[in-house]
Amino acid sequence: MKAIVVREFGAPDVMKVEDVPQPEPSPGQILVAISAAGVNPVDTYIRSGQYAKKPPLPYTPGMDGSGVVKSLGQGVTKFPVGAKVYLAGSVSGTYAEYALCDESQAYSLPDRISFEQGAAIGVPYGVAYRALFHRALAQPGETVLIHGGTGGVGVAAIQLALAHGLKVIATAGTEDGLSFLAEQEALHVLNHRIPDHFEEILALTNGAGVDVILEMAANINLGHDLKILANKGRVVVIGSRGPVEIDPRDAMARDASIFGILLFNAPDEELARIHAALGAGLKNGTLTPIIGRKFLLTEAATAHKEIVGPHSIGKSVLIP
């Protein structure tokens, strides 16, 4: 089968398409014929060697994907052969024509969701749900600022927040991004490249501040975020590309909390609850992944370059 193989950490071009043996499922595992694989920013950090947890070399990237169950390992009862599934984690990597996963990493893909959309669920929706409801404990009626709302996690967070009765303020950095967010029915849409946008956010809450902030670029924004929080406000740090200086008194004055999040830290029982909720939303239509660009497997390097750029909108996927 064809698969992306990384034999050394480095730039996107270290990803090469190779012919590798098709894996066979061990007990408790499922082999899935991959129709689409999700591309996440975390994939680029791992590939570059800058991530805290590095896989042993060589490896095939990818945690998200979707397709059809090809074969089952001994003891698997969750799905029959031929079932449509999405993967939220993989044993062998999803940037390939076939991928192994543990039975617990596969979830039913509703008929209304395409394979491309299925590849956009695992990391983005898992992170967004865990950030909003397991870390920030967001409640209906609260105001949430999604700082960087055009990427996979941002889109997921907007949909989840709206479905749970939160008031959404979202930001983007391009005209295309602002138009896109307006189509997502965010209550307010602001350009985060305008220096006074933090003052605008505060004004939109009549000076009370926002209850929850999902922060994709903490190294740029965290110090400012603390100044626009409501009393007992919470910031969840989803992404950061470096250190940042903050004034702790801004948090003290508001009884504010700063939470970090890594989806990899969630235990199995928490992940099961997350995907039970996501499955319901995918089925009833409140959650619909939005695909930005589709790339061939041979274009994986280009996909990695674009997903960390300023113009990425929606979720990028690879088509084996």
C-alpha positions in Angstrom: 0.0 0.0 0.0 1.0 3.7 -0.4 1.8 5.6 2.8 3.7 8.7 3.9 6.8 7.7 5.8 9.0 10.0 7.9 12.5 8.7 8.4 13.9 11.9 10.0 12.4 14.9 11.8 12.6 18.1 9.9 10.9 20.2 7.2 7.7 19.1 5.4 9.8 17.5 2.6 10.9 14.8 5.0 7.5 13.2 4.3 7.9 10.7 1.4 5.3 8.4 -0.2 6.6 4.8 0.0 5.2 1.3 -0.7 4.9 -0.4 2.6 3.2 -3.7 3.7 -0.5 -3.5 4.4 -0.9 -3.9 8.2 -2.9 -6.7 9.8 -5.1 -6.1 12.8 -4.0 -7.7 16.1 -6.6 -8.6 18.8 -8.7 -5.6 19.6 -7.7 -3.7 16.5 -9.5 -2.6 13.3 -8.0 -2.1 9.8 -9.7 0.8 8.0 -9.4 1.5 4.2 -8.8 5.3 4.4 -10.9 7.5 2.2 -9.6 10.8 3.7 -7.0 11.7 6.4 -7.2 14.9 8.5 -4.2 17.3 8.6 -3.7 19.0 11.9 -1.2 21.6 13.1 0.0 19.1 15.7 1.0 16.8 12.8 3.4 19.5 11.7 4.9 20.0 15.2 5.5 16.2 15.5 7.1 16.0 12.0 9.4 18.9 12.8 10.7 17.2 16.0 9.5 20.2 18.1 6.7 18.3 19.9 7.1 17.0 23.4 6.1 13.5 22.5 7.9 12.1 19.5 7.1 8.8 17.8 9.9 6.4 17.1 11.3 6.7 13.6 10.3 5.8 10.9 6.6 6.6 11.3 3.5 7.4 9.3 1.8 10.7 10.4 -1.8 11.3 11.0 -4.3 10.7 13.8 -7.6 11.6 12.1 -9.1 9.8 9.2 -12.3 8.1 7.9 -13.1 5.2 5.7 -14.6 1.7 5.7 -13.7 -1.1 8.0 -11.7 -3.6 6.0 -10.9 -6.3 8.6 -11.2 -7.0 12.3 -8.8 -8.3 14.9 -9.9 -11.0 17.3 -12.4 -9.9 19.9 -13.6 -6.8 18.1 -17.4 -6.4 18.3 -18.0 -2.7 17.9 -18.2 -2.6 14.1 -18.8 -5.1 11.3 -16.6 -5.2 8.2 -17.9 -2.6 5.7 -19.0 -0.1 8.4 -18.3 3.6 7.8 -16.2 5.0 10.6 -14.1 8.0 11.5 -10.8 7.6 13.5 -9.8 9.7 16.5 -6.3 8.2 16.8 -4.4 5.5 15.0 -1.9 2.8 15.8 -0.2 3.0 12.4 -0.9 6.6 11.1 -3.7 7.8 8.8 -1.6 9.3 6.0 -1.9 6.0 4.2 -4.3 3.9 2.1 -5.0 1.7 5.1 -4.7 2.4 8.8 -4.8 0.4 12.0 -6.6 1.6 15.1 -7.6 0.3 18.4 -11.3 -0.5 18.6 -11.8 2.4 21.1 -10.3 4.9 18.5 -13.0 4.2 15.8 -16.5 5.8 15.8 -19.5 5.5 13.6 -19.8 8.0 10.8 -23.4 9.1 10.2 -24.6 8.9 6.6 -25.1 12.7 6.4 -21.3 13.2 7.0 -18.9 12.6 4.0 -15.6 10.8 4.3 -13.8 14.1 3.9 -15.8 15.6 6.8 -15.3 12.5 8.8 -11.5 13.1 8.6 -12.1 16.6 10.2 -13.7 15.4 13.4 -11.1 13.7 15.7 -8.6 16.3 16.9 -10.5 19.6 16.0 -13.9 18.6 17.6 -12.3 16.7 20.4 -10.1 19.6 21.4 -12.9 22.1 21.1 -15.3 20.0 23.1 -12.8 19.3 25.9 -11.7 23.0 26.0 -15.2 24.3 26.3 -16.9 21.9 28.5 -14.3 19.8 30.4 -11.8 22.5 31.1 -13.6 25.9 31.0 -17.0 24.3 32.1 -18.8 26.8 29.8 -22.4 27.3 30.6 -25.4 28.3 28.4 -25.7 32.1 28.2 -22.0 32.8 28.8 -19.9 34.7 26.2 -17.0 32.9 24.6 -14.3 34.5 22.6 -12.8 32.1 20.0 -9.5 33.8 19.2 -8.7 32.4 15.7 -12.0 30.9 14.6 -11.3 30.0 11.0 -9.2 26.7 11.5 -10.5 23.3 12.3 -10.6 23.8 16.0 -12.1 27.3 15.7 -14.9 26.1 13.4 -15.7 23.2 15.8 -15.7 25.5 18.8 -18.1 27.9 17.1 -20.6 25.1 16.2 -20.4 23.5 19.7 -20.8 26.8 21.5 -23.8 27.9 19.4 -25.4 24.5 19.9 -25.0 24.8 23.7 -26.5 28.3 23.9 -23.3 30.3 24.3 -22.8 33.8 22.8 -19.9 33.7 20.4 -17.4 36.3 19.5 -14.8 35.1 16.9 -11.8 36.6 15.3 -9.9 36.2 12.0 -7.0 38.0 10.3 -8.1 38.2 6.7 -11.1 39.5 4.8 -11.8 36.0 3.6 -11.6 34.7 7.1 -14.0 37.4 8.4 -16.5 36.6 5.7 -16.2 32.9 6.5 -16.9 33.6 10.2 -19.9 35.7 9.5 -21.3 32.7 7.6 -20.9 30.6 10.7 -23.4 32.8 12.5 -21.0 34.0 15.2 -22.7 36.8 17.1 -19.7 39.2 16.5 -16.8 38.9 14.2 -13.6 41.0 14.6 -10.2 41.3 12.9 -7.5 40.4 15.3 -4.9 42.2 13.3 -6.5 45.6 14.3 -4.6 46.8 17.4 -7.7 48.0 19.3 -9.8 44.8 18.7 -9.4 43.9 22.4 -11.1 47.2 23.3 -13.8 46.4 20.8 -14.4 43.0 22.5 -14.7 44.6 25.9 -17.2 47.2 24.5 -19.3 44.4 23.0 -19.8 43.0 26.5 -20.7 46.5 27.9 -17.4 46.4 29.8 -18.3 43.2 31.7 -15.8 41.1 29.8 -16.0 37.6 28.3 -16.5 34.5 30.3 -14.4 32.1 28.3 -11.6 32.6 25.8 -10.3 29.8 23.6 -6.8 30.9 22.7 -5.0 29.5 19.7 -2.0 31.9 19.9 -1.2 32.4 23.6 2.3 33.7 22.9 0.7 36.8 21.2 -2.6 37.2 23.1 -2.5 35.8 26.6 -1.5 39.0 28.3 -4.3 40.9 26.6 -6.8 38.2 27.2 -6.5 38.5 30.9 -7.5 42.2 30.7 -10.9 41.5 29.0 -12.1 38.6 31.1 -15.2 38.8 33.2 -15.1 38.1 36.9 -14.2 34.3 37.3 -13.4 34.2 33.6 -11.4 31.4 32.1 -8.8 31.2 29.3 -8.1 27.8 27.7 -4.7 27.7 26.0 -5.1 25.6 22.9 -2.0 26.8 21.0 1.2 28.8 21.6 4.4 29.1 19.6 6.6 30.6 22.3 6.8 32.2 25.7 4.7 35.2 26.8 4.8 37.8 29.6 1.7 38.4 31.6 0.7 40.5 34.6 -0.6 38.0 37.3 -2.5 40.9 38.9 -4.9 40.9 35.9 -5.9 37.3 36.8 -6.0 38.1 40.5 -8.3 41.0 40.1 -10.9 38.8 38.3 -10.5 35.5 40.1 -9.5 34.3 36.6 -8.2 30.9 35.6 -5.8 29.9 32.9 -6.1 26.3 31.7 -3.8 24.4 29.4 -5.1 21.6 27.2 -3.7 18.6 25.3 -6.2 16.1 23.9 -3.6 13.4 24.5 -4.0 13.9 28.3 -7.7 12.9 28.2 -8.2 9.4 29.6 -10.2 6.8 27.6 -13.4 7.3 29.6 -13.3 11.1 28.9 -12.7 10.6 25.2 -15.7 8.2 25.1 -17.9 10.9 26.6 -16.6 13.5 24.2 -17.3 11.3 21.1 -20.7 10.3 22.4 -21.6 14.0 22.4 -20.0 14.6 19.1 -21.7 11.6 17.5 -25.1 13.0 18.6 -24.3 16.4 17.1 -23.1 14.9 13.9 -26.2 12.8 13.5 -28.8 15.5 14.3 -27.1 18.2 12.2 -25.9 20.7 14.8 -22.3 19.8 13.9 -21.0 19.8 10.3 -17.3 19.8 9.7 -16.2 22.3 7.0 -13.5 21.3 4.6 -11.0 23.9 3.3 -8.6 22.2 0.9 -8.1 18.7 -0.3 -4.7 17.4 -1.2 -3.4 14.2 -2.7 -1.2 12.0 -0.5 1.7 13.1 -2.7 1.0 16.7 -1.7 1.3 16.1 2.1 4.3 18.5 2.3 2.2 21.3 0.7 -0.6 20.6 3.1 1.7 20.9 6.1 3.1 24.3 4.8 -0.4 25.7 4.3 -2.1 24.6 7.4 0.2 26.7 9.6 -0.1 29.7 7.3 -2.4 32.8 8.0 -4.9 32.0 5.2 -6.0 28.5 6.3 -9.8 28.2 6.5 -11.6 25.1 7.5 -10.0 21.7 7.7 -7.4 20.4 5.2 -7.6 16.7 4.3 -5.4 14.2 2.3 -7.0 11.9 -0.2 -4.9 8.6 -0.5 
